[in-house]
Amino acid sequence: MDFGNKICIFIFMSSFLVNSKDIVRFVVTVFLRLIDRRGKLNLKLDPEDEDDDTPNTRIRVQSDLEKLYKGKIFKGEKAYSRMMSTMFVIQMYSSGMPILYLNGFVFYIVTYWVNKFLLIYYYQKSRTLTRTIPLFTMEYLKYGLLLHMIMAVFMLTNREPFLTKTKNGGVQPIFDADESH
């Protein structure tokens, strides 16, 4: 009960806290871009003139302009490692705490939509995120399944969670398998 509560809260909160950092960076960047364009939404100085490609900006140095408008580099390896570590924690403890399936669902849904939004509107196109990392991580999911089965055996055969305290301070089982025969 002591550790399970902390694990559930950690996974649930990490789905919002880790992703909120990236969302805050995006909002700050959008705000800085609006300040640079003097509050106008158009990237072009004259949006009606199709031949004029003059940018609507106060920045005069090209490298500073690219730094503001290019976006950050998506670190796919960090995103995958965070998702894999969460998956292993869920697989390890979920047989004793089925609520972790719901927590994992919330974590992956929030992470999916935040990453999708930021990959489209904020991050640069990634050259490192290829099919190699997902294929590599799929190999480790087999070990997660084995870990899940081993931990399920230990959790579900442990008699200690089925003990309860009596009124006079003693301990007695809620259900005694030996008496049911």
LUMFINU-553997 format. One record per residue: residue in three letters; x, y, z of N, C-alpha, C in turn. Coordinates in steps of 0.02 Angstrom, whole numbers, plus 32768, in hexadecimal, padded with zeros to 4 digits. Example, Ala and Ser with C-alpha at 12.3 -4.5 7.8 and 13.67 -1.06 7.14 Angstrom:
2
ALA82947EE4818682677F1F818682947F5B8186 SER82827F90816282AC7FCB816582858002818A 
***
This chain:
181
MET80297FC48000800080008000802B803F8000 ASP8062803D8027808D8078802B80AE80877FE8 PHE80CA80547FC980EE805E7F8A80BF80647F4F GLY8089803F7F50805980407F18803B80847F0E ASN802A80A57F44800E80E77F3F803F81177F1F LYS807E81137F3280B1813F7F1680BE81307ECC ILE80BE80F27EBA80C980DF7E74809080F97E48 CYS805280F07E5F801881087E39801981537E31 ILE802781777E66802981C07E62806281D77E35 PHE809C81B67E3A80D581C97E1180C681C07DC6 ILE80AA81887DB3809B817D7D6C806681AD7D53 PHE803381B87D7C7FFE81E67D678018822E7D61 MET803F82447D91805982887D8E808F82917D58 SER80B6825D7D4C80EB82647D1980CD826C7CD3 SER809182527CC88072825B7C87806382A47C79 PHE805882CB7CAD804983127CA38087833E7CAD LEU80B0832E7CDE80E983597CED811F83577CB7 VAL8130831C7C9F816583177C6D814E83387C2C ASN8110832C7C1980F683497BDB80E883947BE1 SER80D983AB7C1E80CB83F37C26810A841D7C1B LYS814484027C29818284267C1D818984377BD3 ASP817A84077BA8817F84127B60814984427B47 ILE810D843D7B6480D7846B7B5180E884B27B65 VAL810584BB7BA1811884FE7BB8814D851C7B89 ARG817D84F37B7581B0850B7B45819085227B04 PHE815F84FB7AEC813D850D7AAF811785507AB7 VAL80F485587AED80CD85967AF980FC85D27AFE VAL813485CA7B21816486017B26818086137AE2 THR818F85E17AB981A985EE7A76817586127A4B VAL813685FD7A4E8102861E7A2880FA86677A3F PHE80FE86727A8080FA86B67A9B813586E17A82 LEU817086C67A8281AB86EA7A6981A586F97A1E ARG818886CA79F9817E86D679B1814B870E79A6 LEU8116870F79CE80E4874479C88102878879DA ILE812C878A7A0C814D87C97A1E817B87DF79E5 ASP819E87B079C781CA87C0798F81A387DB7953 ARG816787C27947813E87D9790E811088127920 ARG811A882F795B80F18867797380A788557979 GLY80998817798E80558801799A803087E9795C LYS804F87EB7921802E87D478E48039878A78DB LEU8008876878BE800C872078B68030870B7876 ASN803587387845805387277805809F8726780A LEU80BC86F377EA810586EE77E88122871C77B2 LYS80FA872C777F81118758774A80FD87A0775A LEU812887CE7745811A8815775280DC882B772C ASP80D6881676ED809C882676C4807C87E576AC PRO804987CA76D0802D878976BE80088789767B GLU7FF087C376637FCB87C576247FF987C075E8 ASP803787D775EE806687D575B78089879275B6 GLU80798768758580948724758380DE8723756E ASP80F68758754E813C875B7538816A8775756E ASP814F879575A0817787B275D6817F877F760E ASP81BD876B761C81CB873C765181EE875C768C THR81E5879C7695820587BF76CC81E587A9770D PRO820D8791773D81F08779777C81D887B377A9 ASN81A487A577CE818887D577FD81AD87CC7840 THR81E587EE7847820E87E47883823788227892 ARG824A882978D08278885E78E582C0884678E6 ILE82CA880578E4830D87E878E8833187F378A6 ARG836E880978A983958817786C83CB87E4785D VAL83DC87BB788E84108788788383EE87467873 GLN84028728783A83E286EB782283E686B27854 SER841E86A978758425867178A483F6867978E0 ASP83EB86B778F783BC86C3792E837486B57918 LEU836586C878DA832286BC78BF8314867178B8 GLU8345864B78A0833D8603789B833785E278E0 LYS835C85FB790F835A85E07953831485E77971 LEU82F48620796482B1862D7980827B8605795C TYR828185FE791A824A85E178F38255859878DF LYS828F857D78EA829C853878D5828085057905 GLY827F85137944826684E47976829E84B97993 LYS828E849879C882BF846C79EA82C5842A79C6 ILE82FA840779D5830583C479B982E1839279E7 PHE82BA836679C88295833479EE82C682FD7A03 LYS82C882EF7A4382F382BB7A5E82CA827C7A67 GLY82C582567A31829C82197A3182B581E47A60 GLU82F781E27A6A831281AF7A9782FC81BB7ADF LYS82F581FA7AF282DD82097B36829381F87B3D ALA826D82077B0A822581F67B0C821B81AB7B10 TYR824181867AE8823B813D7AEA825281207B2C SER8288813A7B47829F811F7B87826D812D7BBF ARG824E81687BBE821B81777BF081DF81497BE9 MET81CA813C7BAB819181107BA081A180C87BB2 MET81DE80B17BA381F0806C7BB381F780627BFE SER821480927C21821B80897C6A81D680897C8B THR81A880B27C72816480B27C8C8142806F7C7E MET814E80557C42813080147C3081497FDD7C5E PHE818A7FDC7C6D81A67FA87C99818B7FAF7CE0 VAL81837FEB7CF981667FF47D3C811E7FDB7D3D ILE80F87FEC7D0A80B37FD57D0680B07F887D02 GLN80DA7F6B7CD880DA7F227CD280F07F007D12 MET811E7F1F7D3681397F007D7281067EFE7DAA TYR80E07F337DB480B47F387DEE806A7F317DDF SER80577F2C7DA080107F2D7D8F7FE97EEF7DA5 SER800A7EB77DAE7FE47E7C7DC47FCB7E857E0C GLY7FEE7EAB7E347FD77EB97E787FAF7EF97E7D MET7FB77F257E4C7F937F667E4C7F767F727E06 PRO7F3C7F577DF77F1F7F5F7DB47F107FA77DA0 ILE7F0E7FD47DD07F02801B7DC07F3B80377D96 LEU7F7480167D967FAD802E7D6D7F9D802A7D23 TYR7F717FFD7D0F7F5D7FFB7CC87F3B803C7CB4 LEU7F1080557CE07EEF80957CD27F2180CE7CD3 ASN7F4E80CE7D047F8281027D067FAE81007CC8 GLY7FBF80C57CB27FE880BE7C757FC280D67C38 PHE7F8180C87C357F5880E07BFE7F59812C7BFB VAL7F4F814C7C347F5081967C377F9581B07C23 PHE7FCA81907C3D800E81A67C2C801B81A37BE1 TYR8009816B7BC2801881637B7B7FEB818E7B4E ILE7FAD81987B617F8181C47B3A7F9B820C7B3C VAL7FAA82257B787FC3826A7B7E800682717B5A THR803382427B62807482457B41806D82437AF5 TYR804082197ADD803582147A95801E82567A77 TRP7FEA82747A957FCE82B17A797FFD82EC7A80 VAL802182F17AB7805183277ABF808A83207A8D ASN80A582E47A8680DB82DA7A5680C482E57A0F LYS808982CF79FF806E82D979BB8067832379AC PHE8049834879DA8040839079D1808383B479C9 LEU80B283A479F580F383C679F3811C83B179B7 LEU8117837379A1813B835E7965812283837927 ILE80E28392792580C583B578EC80D3840078EF TYR80CB841F792A80CD8468792E810C8486794C TYR8137845E796B816E847D799081B28461797E TYR81B9841F798281FB84017979821184017930 GLN825383FF7927826F83F678E4826383AE78CE LYS826783A4788E826183607875829C8338788E SER828E830078AD82C282D778CC82E382AA7898 ARG832682A9789A834B827C786E8360823D7894 THR835D823F78D68371820578FE833881D6790E LEU82FB81EF790A82C281C5791B82AE819C78DD THR82C9816178DA82BB813478A3829980F578BF ARG829180C478968270808778AE829F805B78D7 THR82DE806E78DD830E8047790282FD8045794D ILE82EE807E796A82DF808179B182A0805A79C3 PRO82688062799F822D803979B082397FEE79A9 LEU825E7FDA7976826C7F92796E82997F7979A6 PHE82C87FA179BB82F47F8E79F182CE7F887A33 THR829F7FB67A3F82797FB47A7D82477F7B7A7F MET82307F657A4482017F2D7A4382217EED7A5C GLU82627EE77A5482867EAD7A6D82837EAA7AB9 TYR82857EE37ADA82857EE57B2382407EDC7B41 LEU820B7EE47B1A81C87ED87B3581BE7E8F7B49 LYS81E17E627B2981DD7E1B7B3C81F67E127B84 TYR822C7E357B9582467E317BD982157E507C0B GLY81F27E837BF681BF7EA17C2181877E727C30 LEU81737E4A7BFF813F7E187C0A81577DE27C3A LEU81957DCD7C3381B17D9C7C6281B47DB97CA8 LEU81CA7DF87CAE81CC7E1A7CEF81867E1E7D0D HIS81547E2C7CE4810F7E307CFC80F87DED7D19 MET81077DB77CF780F27D757D0F81167D617D4F ILE81567D6F7D54817C7D5E7D9181617D867DCC MET81577DC77DC3813E7DF17DFA80F67DDE7E0C ALA80CF7DC97DDB808A7DB37DEA808A7D767E18 VAL80B97D487E0C80BE7D0D7E3680CF7D217E7E PHE80FF7D4E7E8581127D647EC980DA7D8B7EEB MET80B87DB67EC780847DDF7EE680467DB77EF7 LEU80327D8C7ECB7FF37D687ED57FF97D2B7F03 THR80367D137F10803E7CDC7F3F80547CF37F84 ASN805B7D337F8D806E7D4E7FCE80307D517FFB ARG80347D3580367FFA7D3380637FF27D74808B GLU80267D9B809080267DD680BB7FEE7E0980AA PRO7FE07E17806B7FA97E47805E7F657E2F8073 PHE7F5D7DED807E7F1C7DD280927F147DCD80DD LEU7F427DEA81037F3D7DEA814C7F1C7E2B8163 THR7EF67E2681987ED57E6181B47EDF7E628200 LYS7EDE7E9D821D7EE67EA382667EA27E998287 THR7EA37E7482BF7E667E6B82E67E5F7EA48318 LYS7E277EA7833B7E1C7EDD836B7E4C7EDB83A6 ASN7E627EA083B97E907E9C83F37EDA7E9F83DD GLY7EE87EB2839F7F2D7EBC83897F4D7E808368 GLY7F2A7E4983657F457E0E83437F3D7E1282F8 VAL7F587DE082D67F537DDF828D7F337D9D8279 GLN7F027DA1824D7EE27D6582357ED77D6D81EA PRO7ED57D3581C57ECB7D3A817C7E827D4B816C ILE7E797D7281377E367D80811E7E187D418100 PHE7E407D1E80DB7E2C7CE180BB7E637CAD80C7 ASP7E527C7680E57E837C4380F37E787C0980C3 ALA7EA87BFE80967EA17BCA80637EA37B858083 ASP7EC47B7E80BC7EC97B3C80DC7E867B2680F8 GLU7E5C7B55810F7E1B7B43812C7DE67B3580F8 SER7DF07B4A80BB7DBC7B4280877DB97AFC806A HIS7DEA7AD1807A7DEA7A8D805E7DB97A638081 
***
